[in-house]
């Protein structure tokens, strides 16, 4: 009887192509259909790209290019580079081609039908720029192998927890025996870098008898099959010696990097689920902390193990948190941090950075939660399937894209991972290959490699025999020491071109290397490569668009604007002008003509009327004087040039307004103009204003004593001047005749009145000032302190003194 999951697998294989075509929403590429590339250049541009390839293999690697291997091909003098072109570029001249074939896939059934991957092997053939996909089904088995590695902090503070950890070996085996029959366990320990300030000098060189010197990491027990009769795990943990360090942070990240990167030394299996349990009671050092101990080289993320010890601990700094997170995801190792309460929150934060691969529990003396959590974590990862392979080519060379259906129903989605799968579930995968370019190091025309795609936890893998077509079938088929007549008897035909015998070279093997004049090495480094030219018999033969003795000149960069004026053949990148032309600053090269024909009107004498006498001729074009424009500088832009015409073209309608007169018609020669161009006055305007930058406003005050305003502008394309005239005149108001006698008497009276008024005001002011001074004098007299007849400042000239000892 066939199990139910095998029936589902048969249904998938029978209707797989229908699901791919409708459910995936992609074109069916398994049959070898080439997917169109919208980035392929147009036919002309592509033809130029193709012509740069001189070998058939290189031509094959360019989408849209074909190689003509017809020996009789004579298109464009049988140029070596013309053999690679588009079909349209070859035209009818070539009858034999080497070109890309269609991609192909070939599924093969490896092993028995009862395998977990069906089909288990594919053959894929691709050319550059092509895409193809393969499909297979994976049946998730219930029993998956498990690798469990216990990494423990063996610093002195963890001494009390060592015995509890040693008992976990049996607990792990008991907890996991119901979910897997293939369990391997390993044990490693870490302390810190053995250098100050992380460890004391005495600890490093003279440790206590019961302690060992500090170290970075030691792989004490590689992953080993659990043997219940000999509890090797428990014995290894119990016998491990405690060490001593100084600072609180430990070298946990240093040890984790080595455990995850040293794949072979630890014993990780590619087809197994992997769990790393990290047990510690301290924080961890991060990148940059090593500088305190004189360690400045950043951690390189590589394995540095020798005899189970991490020998790079004193050479490389601690890894950063981002390096650890990236390594966890890269290696797909599930990490459980079993830590004590003091640092629980720190490691929970670290776990959150890679939550899909990490979790944190509290470690106590009993440590009963560790076994349960490992069992729960394994049950979680066992229900996850992720397809991966070890790349052998760069992503820029081979593109690999995954699509998957998780479960019985649904459409293909982009991705390579399924979660929460039930036991014996069938997962359908589609892998799309795209050859972007051939490997740079390939040497054969066909590059073959076996790729293995392995689902996580599976011992089986899908083998893909990948064949990349990077050359032509005709390459390597020419017989040695050929003597084809078309190859001058010195070579044989390969892919339609001559493959020369030893000592000869050239398109037809016409060059003898032993001859110094024909030695190809004389110019091979000077011809600019296949894009510019080739060396033929000691001389460069340049491709179209290049010139010079060494094809160093790119004709597309030649500054010559017109081929009839000059070229760059004699000076690379510099235009050499022909006779009659020159180059001047500020103008394109060789565009300055020495002729004067463009500066003369028909019938004019060059000596007298060059640019109408109002400018100079420069590069066969007129440079006009100020206020003159036009091709021949014959248009005057001054107001005095138009005044006569405007005044002649209008007449008075009344005292303040004018109108167009009969003489204002353009065809009437009565009104002359010195402008030098056709002048039009279409109508009169009540008000005028400048509307263009090239317009000018002119006042004319010689129209019967009134001011006449107009605006004119020159239309260069029509060679005409348009005049807009204001219909209203600005005339001065005339003065009326008056009697001068009243004016004279009024003026005299005004002068006399102002004089008398000024005298009166002066008299009043002086009277008031005198009165003020007199009042001040009387006030001071009343306030005196001496007799009227005496002078308070006077002192007599004699002084009298009395002798006290004198008696009369």
C-alpha positions in Angstrom: 0.0 0.0 0.0 1.3 3.4 -0.9 1.3 5.9 2.0 -0.9 9.0 1.7 2.0 11.4 1.4 3.4 9.4 -1.5 0.1 9.7 -3.3 0.2 13.5 -2.8 3.8 13.5 -4.2 2.6 11.5 -7.3 -0.2 14.1 -7.9 2.4 16.9 -7.6 4.7 15.3 -10.2 1.9 14.6 -12.6 0.4 18.1 -12.5 3.6 20.0 -11.7 3.8 21.7 -15.0 0.2 22.9 -14.7 0.8 24.4 -11.3 4.0 26.1 -12.4 2.2 27.7 -15.3 -0.9 28.9 -13.5 -0.2 29.0 -9.8 3.3 30.4 -10.0 2.3 33.1 -12.5 5.6 32.6 -14.4 6.4 31.4 -17.8 7.2 27.7 -18.1 11.0 27.8 -18.5 11.6 24.1 -17.7 11.2 23.3 -21.4 14.0 25.6 -22.4 12.1 28.7 -23.4 14.3 31.7 -23.6 13.0 34.6 -21.6 13.1 37.9 -23.5 15.4 40.5 -22.1 14.0 44.1 -22.3 17.5 45.4 -21.7 18.9 44.2 -25.0 20.0 47.3 -27.0 18.5 48.3 -30.4 19.8 46.7 -33.6 22.3 49.4 -34.5 23.7 49.7 -31.0 23.8 46.0 -30.6 25.6 45.6 -33.9 28.3 47.9 -32.7 28.6 45.9 -29.4 28.8 42.6 -31.3 31.5 43.8 -33.7 33.9 44.4 -30.7 34.2 40.6 -30.1 37.0 38.9 -32.0 36.5 35.4 -30.6 33.5 33.1 -31.1 33.2 32.4 -27.4 33.0 36.1 -26.5 30.5 36.6 -29.2 28.3 33.8 -27.8 28.3 35.5 -24.4 26.6 38.6 -25.8 22.8 38.3 -26.1 21.6 38.8 -29.7 25.0 38.3 -31.3 25.9 35.5 -33.7 29.2 34.4 -35.0 29.8 33.7 -38.7 32.0 30.6 -39.1 31.7 30.6 -42.9 35.3 30.5 -44.3 34.1 32.3 -47.4 32.7 35.2 -45.5 33.8 38.4 -47.2 31.6 41.0 -45.6 33.5 44.3 -45.3 36.9 43.0 -46.4 36.5 39.9 -44.1 37.2 42.0 -41.0 37.9 39.9 -38.0 35.5 41.8 -35.8 32.7 41.7 -38.4 32.3 38.0 -37.9 30.4 38.7 -34.7 27.3 40.7 -35.5 23.5 40.4 -35.5 21.7 38.4 -38.1 20.6 41.6 -39.7 24.2 42.9 -39.6 25.5 39.8 -41.5 22.8 40.1 -44.1 23.1 37.6 -46.9 26.9 37.3 -46.8 27.1 34.5 -44.2 25.5 31.1 -44.5 27.0 29.3 -41.4 26.5 30.6 -37.9 27.4 29.7 -34.3 24.8 31.0 -31.9 23.1 30.4 -28.6 20.9 27.4 -28.3 17.8 27.0 -26.2 18.1 26.3 -22.4 17.3 22.8 -21.4 16.5 20.8 -18.3 16.6 17.0 -17.7 15.2 15.5 -14.5 16.6 12.3 -13.3 15.4 10.0 -10.5 18.3 9.2 -8.2 18.0 6.4 -5.5 14.6 4.8 -4.6 11.2 6.4 -5.1 10.8 6.5 -1.4 13.4 9.4 -1.0 12.3 12.7 0.6 13.3 14.7 -2.6 11.6 13.9 -5.9 13.1 14.1 -8.5 16.5 14.1 -6.8 18.7 15.1 -9.8 18.5 17.6 -12.7 20.6 18.5 -15.7 20.5 22.1 -16.7 22.1 23.8 -19.7 22.3 27.6 -20.1 23.7 30.3 -22.3 24.4 33.8 -21.1 21.3 35.9 -20.6 19.0 32.9 -20.4 16.7 31.7 -17.6 15.3 28.3 -16.8 13.6 26.8 -13.8 13.4 23.3 -12.2 10.7 22.0 -9.8 10.8 19.3 -7.1 8.9 18.2 -4.1 10.3 17.6 -0.6 8.6 15.4 2.0 9.2 16.5 5.6 10.1 13.4 7.6 9.4 13.3 11.3 12.9 12.1 12.5 15.5 14.8 11.8 19.1 14.8 13.1 20.0 17.3 15.8 23.4 18.8 16.8 23.4 20.4 20.3 26.5 22.2 21.5 26.7 23.6 25.1 29.0 26.6 25.5 29.6 27.4 29.2 31.3 30.3 31.0 33.9 28.7 33.3 35.0 31.8 35.2 35.1 31.5 39.0 31.6 32.9 39.5 30.1 29.9 37.5 31.7 27.3 39.8 28.4 26.6 41.6 26.6 26.0 38.3 29.0 23.5 36.8 27.5 20.5 38.5 24.0 21.5 37.5 25.2 21.8 33.9 26.9 18.4 33.9 23.5 16.8 34.7 22.0 18.4 31.6 23.5 15.8 29.3 21.2 13.1 30.5 18.3 15.6 30.7 18.8 16.6 27.1 18.9 13.0 25.9 15.7 12.2 27.8 13.9 15.3 26.6 14.8 14.8 23.0 14.5 11.0 22.6 10.9 11.3 21.7 11.4 13.7 18.8 14.7 12.6 17.3 16.8 9.4 17.1 19.9 11.1 15.8 21.3 13.4 18.6 24.8 14.6 18.9 26.1 16.7 21.8 29.2 18.7 22.4 30.7 20.9 25.0 33.0 24.0 25.0 34.0 26.6 27.5 35.3 30.2 27.6 36.6 32.7 30.1 38.2 35.9 28.6 41.3 37.1 26.8 44.5 36.2 28.8 45.9 39.7 29.0 45.5 42.7 31.3 43.1 44.3 32.1 40.8 41.3 31.5 43.0 38.9 33.6 45.6 39.5 36.2 49.3 38.7 35.6 49.3 36.2 38.5 46.2 34.4 37.1 47.9 34.0 33.7 51.4 32.9 34.8 50.9 31.5 38.4 47.3 30.2 38.8 46.2 28.4 41.8 46.6 24.6 41.8 42.8 24.0 41.4 42.4 26.7 38.7 43.7 26.9 35.2 45.0 30.0 33.4 42.4 32.1 31.6 41.8 31.4 27.9 39.5 32.6 25.1 37.7 29.4 24.1 38.3 25.7 24.2 36.4 23.0 22.3 36.5 20.4 25.1 34.1 17.9 23.4 33.2 18.0 19.7 29.7 17.0 18.7 29.5 13.3 19.5 26.8 10.7 19.4 25.1 10.5 22.8 26.1 7.2 24.5 23.8 6.6 27.5 26.1 3.9 28.9 29.1 6.3 29.0 27.9 9.8 29.8 30.8 11.4 28.1 29.1 14.9 28.2 28.6 14.8 32.0 32.1 13.6 32.6 33.6 16.3 30.4 31.7 19.1 32.1 32.4 17.8 35.6 36.1 17.5 34.9 36.4 20.9 33.4 38.6 23.3 35.5 37.4 26.7 36.6 39.5 29.8 35.7 39.8 33.3 37.0 39.5 36.7 35.3 39.4 40.3 36.6 36.6 42.3 35.0 32.9 41.5 35.0 32.3 41.1 31.2 33.3 37.8 29.7 34.5 36.8 26.2 31.2 35.1 25.3 30.9 36.6 21.8 34.5 35.7 21.0 33.7 32.0 21.8 30.4 32.1 20.0 32.1 33.3 16.8 34.5 30.4 16.9 31.8 27.8 17.6 29.7 28.9 14.7 32.5 29.4 12.2 34.8 26.4 13.0 32.4 24.0 11.3 34.7 21.0 11.0 36.3 21.3 14.4 33.0 21.5 16.2 31.5 18.8 14.1 28.4 20.5 12.8 26.5 18.6 10.1 25.0 20.2 7.0 21.8 18.1 7.0 21.0 18.5 10.7 19.3 21.1 12.9 21.8 23.0 15.0 21.3 24.3 18.6 23.8 26.3 20.6 23.2 26.7 24.3 25.2 29.5 25.9 25.4 29.5 29.7 26.9 32.5 31.7 26.3 34.8 34.6 28.1 37.8 33.2 27.8 40.4 30.5 30.0 40.3 27.3 32.7 42.3 25.7 32.0 43.9 22.3 34.1 45.2 19.4 36.5 47.9 20.5 37.0 46.6 24.1 40.1 44.8 22.9 42.0 48.1 22.5 42.3 48.2 26.3 44.6 45.2 26.1 46.4 46.5 23.0 44.4 44.3 20.6 43.4 46.6 17.7 42.9 44.2 14.7 39.1 43.9 14.1 37.6 40.5 14.4 37.6 38.9 10.9 34.8 36.4 11.6 37.0 33.4 10.6 38.0 30.2 12.4 41.3 30.3 14.3 41.3 27.0 16.1 44.4 24.8 16.8 44.3 21.7 19.0 40.8 22.6 20.3 42.0 26.1 21.4 41.2 29.5 20.0 44.7 30.7 19.1 43.6 34.1 17.8 42.3 35.5 21.1 45.3 37.8 21.5 45.4 38.8 17.9 41.8 39.8 17.1 39.4 42.1 18.8 36.1 40.9 20.1 33.4 40.6 17.5 30.5 43.1 17.3 26.9 42.3 18.0 26.0 42.8 14.4 28.7 40.2 13.4 27.3 37.6 15.8 23.7 38.3 14.5 24.9 37.9 10.9 26.8 34.7 11.6 23.8 33.2 13.4 21.6 33.8 10.3 24.3 32.7 7.9 25.0 29.4 9.7 21.3 28.9 10.7 22.2 28.0 14.3 19.5 28.3 16.9 20.9 29.9 20.1 19.5 29.6 23.6 21.0 31.9 26.2 20.7 30.2 29.7 21.8 33.0 32.0 21.3 34.1 35.6 18.7 36.7 36.7 21.2 39.6 36.9 21.9 39.6 33.2 18.6 38.2 32.0 17.3 41.4 30.4 20.6 42.0 28.6 20.5 38.7 26.8 16.8 39.1 26.1 17.7 42.2 24.2 20.4 40.4 22.3 17.9 37.6 21.5 15.4 40.1 20.1 17.9 41.1 17.4 17.7 37.7 15.9 14.4 36.5 17.3 13.8 33.8 14.7 17.0 32.1 15.8 17.4 32.9 19.5 15.7 32.8 22.9 16.6 33.4 26.6 15.8 31.6 29.8 16.9 32.0 33.4 19.5 29.6 34.7 19.2 28.6 38.4 20.7 25.9 40.6 18.2 23.3 39.4 18.2 24.4 35.7 15.1 22.3 35.0 13.9 24.8 32.3 16.9 24.2 30.0 15.9 20.7 28.9 12.2 21.7 28.4 13.2 24.8 26.4 15.6 22.8 24.2 12.8 20.3 23.4 10.3 23.2 22.6 12.9 25.0 20.5 13.7 21.8 18.6 10.0 21.2 18.0 9.7 24.7 16.6 12.7 24.4 14.2 11.7 20.9 13.2 8.6 22.3 11.7 10.6 24.8 9.6 12.1 23.9 6.2 14.6 26.2 4.4 16.2 25.4 1.1 19.8 26.4 0.6 23.0 25.6 -1.3 26.6 26.5 -1.2 27.3 29.0 -4.0 30.2 28.2 -6.3 29.7 31.3 -8.5 29.2 35.0 -7.8 25.7 36.4 -7.7 26.7 38.7 -10.6 27.4 35.5 -12.7 24.7 33.1 -11.7 21.4 34.3 -10.3 19.3 31.8 -8.2 15.7 32.6 -7.3 13.4 30.4 -5.1 9.6 29.9 -5.2 7.7 27.7 -2.8 4.3 26.3 -1.9 3.9 25.6 1.8 1.1 23.0 2.4 -1.4 21.4 0.2 -3.0 24.5 -1.3 -2.0 27.9 -2.4 0.1 29.5 -5.1 3.9 29.8 -5.4 5.4 32.7 -3.5 8.9 34.0 -3.7 11.1 32.5 -1.0 12.8 29.4 0.2 11.4 28.8 3.6 8.3 27.2 5.1 7.3 27.3 8.8 4.8 25.5 11.1 4.8 22.3 8.9 3.1 19.2 10.1 5.0 15.9 10.0 5.2 14.3 6.6 4.1 17.5 4.9 5.0 17.9 1.2 6.7 21.2 0.2 7.0 22.1 -3.4 10.0 24.2 -4.6 10.9 25.9 -7.9 14.4 27.1 -8.4 15.1 29.6 -11.2 18.6 29.9 -12.7 19.8 32.9 -14.7 23.2 33.0 -16.3 24.1 36.7 -16.1 27.7 36.3 -17.4 30.2 33.5 -17.7 32.7 33.0 -14.9 35.7 35.2 -15.4 38.1 32.3 -14.7 36.6 29.8 -17.2 39.0 28.2 -19.7 36.8 25.7 -21.5 33.9 26.4 -23.8 31.6 24.6 -21.4 31.7 25.2 -17.7 30.2 22.3 -15.6 29.5 22.2 -11.9 27.3 20.1 -9.5 25.1 22.2 -7.2 23.5 20.6 -4.1 20.3 22.1 -2.7 19.6 20.8 0.8 16.5 21.4 2.9 17.3 22.0 6.6 17.3 18.9 8.6 17.5 16.6 5.6 20.2 14.1 4.9 19.3 14.1 1.2 19.9 16.9 -1.4 18.8 17.8 -4.9 21.8 17.5 -7.3 21.9 19.9 -10.2 24.4 19.2 -13.0 24.8 22.7 -14.3 26.3 23.2 -17.7 27.1 26.8 -18.7 27.8 27.3 -22.4 30.6 29.9 -22.5 32.1 29.1 -25.9 31.4 27.7 -29.3 31.3 24.1 -30.5 33.8 24.9 -33.3 36.5 26.1 -30.9 39.3 23.7 -30.4 38.4 21.7 -33.6 41.2 23.0 -35.9 43.9 20.5 -36.6 47.4 21.4 -35.5 50.0 22.4 -38.0 47.4 23.1 -40.7 48.3 24.4 -44.1 45.1 25.9 -45.4 45.6 28.0 -48.5 43.3 30.8 -47.2 45.6 31.0 -44.2 48.7 31.5 -46.4 49.6 27.8 -45.8 50.5 28.7 -42.2 47.4 27.7 -40.3 44.0 26.0 -40.3 40.4 27.2 -40.2 38.7 27.3 -36.8 35.2 28.9 -36.5 35.7 30.4 -39.9 38.9 32.2 -39.2 42.6 31.2 -39.3 44.2 29.6 -36.3 47.8 30.2 -37.1 50.7 27.8 -36.6 53.4 28.6 -34.0 55.4 31.7 -35.1 52.7 33.2 -37.3 49.9 35.6 -36.7 47.5 37.9 -38.6 44.0 37.5 -40.1 45.4 35.1 -42.7 48.6 34.1 -40.8 50.5 36.4 -43.1 52.7 37.9 -40.4 56.0 36.2 -39.4 56.8 36.8 -35.7 60.5 36.1 -36.4 60.6 39.1 -38.7 61.2 42.2 -36.6 59.2 44.5 -38.9 56.2 42.1 -38.7 56.4 41.3 -35.0 53.0 41.7 -33.5 54.4 42.7 -30.1 55.6 45.9 -31.7 52.1 47.3 -31.5 49.9 44.9 -29.6 50.0 47.2 -26.5 49.5 50.4 -28.6 46.4 49.6 -30.6 43.9 50.3 -27.8 42.6 46.7 -27.6 39.9 45.0 -29.7 37.5 47.9 -29.3 39.9 50.3 -31.2 42.0 48.1 -33.5 44.3 45.2 -34.0 47.9 44.7 -34.7 48.6 43.2 -38.1 52.2 42.5 -39.1 53.6 45.1 -36.7 51.1 47.9 -37.6 47.8 48.9 -36.1 44.7 48.4 -38.2 42.0 50.6 -36.7 38.4 49.9 -36.4 35.8 52.3 -37.9 35.6 55.4 -35.7 39.2 55.3 -34.6 42.4 56.6 -36.2 46.1 57.3 -35.5 49.2 55.2 -35.6 48.1 53.4 -32.4 44.4 53.9 -32.9 44.6 56.3 -30.0 42.2 58.8 -31.6 38.5 58.4 -31.0 36.9 60.1 -34.0 33.6 60.5 -32.1 35.3 63.0 -29.9 36.6 65.1 -32.8 35.5 68.7 -32.2 35.0 69.4 -36.0 31.4 70.3 -36.5 31.3 70.1 -40.2 33.5 67.6 -42.2 33.8 70.1 -45.0 35.6 72.6 -42.7 38.3 70.3 -41.1 39.2 66.9 -39.6 41.1 65.3 -36.8 43.3 62.9 -38.8 46.5 64.9 -38.4 46.1 65.8 -34.8 44.2 63.5 -32.3 41.3 65.2 -30.7 42.0 68.5 -32.3 40.3 69.9 -35.4 42.7 70.8 -38.2 40.9 73.4 -40.4 40.9 73.4 -44.2 42.0 76.5 -46.1 39.5 79.4 -45.7 38.4 78.3 -42.2 39.8 78.9 -38.7 38.9 78.4 -35.1 38.2 81.2 -32.7 37.4 81.2 -29.0 33.8 80.8 -28.1 32.8 79.2 -31.3 32.8 75.6 -32.6 36.0 74.5 -34.2 36.7 75.5 -37.8 33.5 77.4 -38.2 35.1 80.8 -38.8 35.2 81.5 -42.5 37.6 84.1 -44.0 35.2 85.0 -46.8 33.2 88.3 -46.8 30.3 87.2 -48.9 28.0 87.0 -45.9 28.6 90.6 -45.1 27.7 92.1 -48.5 24.3 92.7 -50.0 23.9 91.9 -53.6 25.4 94.5 -55.9 27.4 96.3 -53.2 31.1 97.1 -53.4 33.1 95.3 -50.8 35.4 98.2 -50.3 32.7 100.7 -49.5 29.6 98.9 -48.2 31.0 96.0 -46.1 28.2 95.5 -43.5 26.6 98.7 -44.8 29.5 100.8 -43.4 27.9 100.3 -39.9 29.9 97.3 -38.7 32.8 94.9 -39.2 32.9 91.5 -40.9 34.0 88.7 -38.5 33.9 85.0 -39.6 31.7 86.0 -42.6 29.1 87.6 -40.3 28.5 91.3 -39.5 29.3 92.7 -36.1 27.2 95.8 -36.0 27.9 99.1 -34.3 25.7 100.3 -31.4 22.1 101.1 -32.4 22.4 99.1 -35.7 21.1 95.6 -36.2 20.3 93.3 -39.1 22.2 90.8 -41.2 24.0 93.7 -42.9 23.8 96.2 -40.1 21.4 98.2 -42.2 18.7 98.7 -39.6 19.0 101.8 -37.5 17.5 101.7 -34.0 17.9 105.3 -33.0 14.9 107.7 -32.5 16.3 110.3 -34.9 16.3 107.8 -37.7 12.5 107.4 -37.3 11.4 111.0 -36.4 11.1 112.2 -40.0 9.1 109.2 -41.0 6.7 109.3 -38.1 6.1 113.1 -38.4 5.5 112.7 -42.1 3.1 109.8 -41.7 0.6 111.6 -39.4 -1.4 114.9 -39.5 -3.4 116.9 -37.0 -7.0 116.0 -36.4 -7.5 118.8 -33.8 -5.4 120.8 -31.4 -4.6 117.7 -29.2 -4.9 114.7 -31.4 -3.5 113.4 -34.6 -4.4 110.8 -37.3 -2.7 108.8 -40.0 -2.3 111.0 -43.0 -2.3 110.0 -46.7 1.4 110.1 -46.7 1.6 107.5 -44.0 1.0 104.6 -46.4 3.9 102.2 -46.6 3.9 102.2 -50.3 4.0 106.0 -50.5 7.7 107.0 -51.2 7.0 110.6 -50.1 7.8 109.8 -46.4 11.4 108.9 -46.3 13.3 107.0 -43.6 16.9 106.5 -42.8 16.1 103.3 -40.8 17.2 101.0 -43.6 14.2 98.6 -43.3 10.5 98.5 -44.0 8.6 100.6 -41.5 4.9 100.0 -40.6 2.5 102.2 -38.7 -0.7 100.1 -38.4 -2.8 102.3 -36.2 -2.7 105.0 -33.5 -3.2 104.2 -29.8 -4.6 106.4 -27.0 -1.8 105.1 -24.7 1.4 103.2 -25.5 3.8 101.3 -23.3 6.8 99.0 -23.9 5.8 95.4 -24.1 9.1 93.8 -25.3 12.7 94.1 -24.2 13.8 95.0 -27.7 11.3 98.0 -27.9 12.3 101.6 -27.5 10.2 104.7 -26.6 10.9 107.9 -28.5 9.6 111.5 -27.7 9.5 113.9 -30.7 9.0 117.6 -29.8 9.2 119.0 -33.3 5.6 118.5 -34.4 4.1 122.0 -34.5 5.6 122.7 -31.1 3.9 119.7 -29.5 5.4 116.5 -28.2 4.6 113.4 -30.2 5.4 110.0 -28.5 5.9 106.6 -30.3 7.4 103.2 -29.6 9.2 101.0 -32.2 10.5 97.5 -32.2 12.6 95.5 -34.8 11.4 92.1 -36.0 14.5 90.3 -37.0 12.7 87.4 -38.7 10.6 89.8 -40.9 13.3 92.4 -41.2 10.7 95.1 -40.4 10.2 97.8 -37.8 6.7 98.2 -36.3 5.8 101.7 -34.9 3.1 102.3 -32.4 2.2 106.1 -32.2 0.2 107.7 -29.4 -2.8 109.6 -30.9 -2.8 112.4 -28.3 -0.3 115.3 -28.4 1.3 117.0 -25.4 1.2 120.7 -26.3 2.2 123.6 -23.9 -0.6 125.9 -22.7 -0.2 129.5 -24.2 0.2 132.6 -21.8 -2.4 135.5 -21.8 -1.3 139.2 -22.2 -1.5 141.2 -18.8 -1.1 144.9 -17.7 2.3 145.5 -16.0 1.3 148.5 -13.9 -0.6 146.6 -11.2 2.2 144.2 -11.0 4.9 146.9 -10.5 2.8 148.8 -7.9 2.0 145.6 -6.1 5.6 144.6 -6.0 6.8 148.0 -4.6 4.0 148.1 -2.0 4.8 144.6 -0.8 8.5 145.4 -0.3 7.6 148.6 1.7 5.1 146.8 3.8 7.5 144.0 4.6 10.2 146.6 5.6 8.0 148.6 7.9 6.7 145.4 9.5 10.3 144.3 10.1 11.1 147.6 11.9 8.1 147.4 14.1 8.9 143.8 15.1 12.6 144.9 15.9 11.4 147.8 18.1 9.0 145.6 20.1 11.7 143.0 20.7 14.3 145.5 21.9 11.7 147.2 24.2 10.9 143.9 25.9 14.5 143.1 26.4 15.3 146.4 28.0 12.4 146.2 30.4 13.5 142.8 31.5 17.0 144.0 32.3 15.7 147.0 34.2 13.4 144.9 36.4 16.3 142.6 37.2 18.4 145.6 38.3 15.8 146.9 40.7 15.4 143.5 42.2 19.1 143.2 43.0 19.2 146.7 44.6 16.4 145.7 47.0 18.3 142.6 48.1 21.6 144.4 48.9 23.4 143.9 52.3 25.5 147.1 52.6 25.0 150.8 52.9 24.2 152.7 49.8 27.3 155.0 50.3 29.7 152.2 51.0 31.5 149.8 48.9 31.4 146.3 50.4 34.6 145.4 48.5 36.7 148.3 49.8 39.5 147.8 52.4 41.7 150.5 54.0 45.3 150.5 53.1 46.6 150.9 56.8 46.3 148.3 59.6 46.6 149.1 63.4 48.1 146.6 65.9 48.2 147.1 69.8 51.1 145.8 72.0 49.7 143.9 74.9 52.8 144.6 77.0 52.6 148.4 76.5 51.3 150.5 79.4 50.6 154.1 79.2 
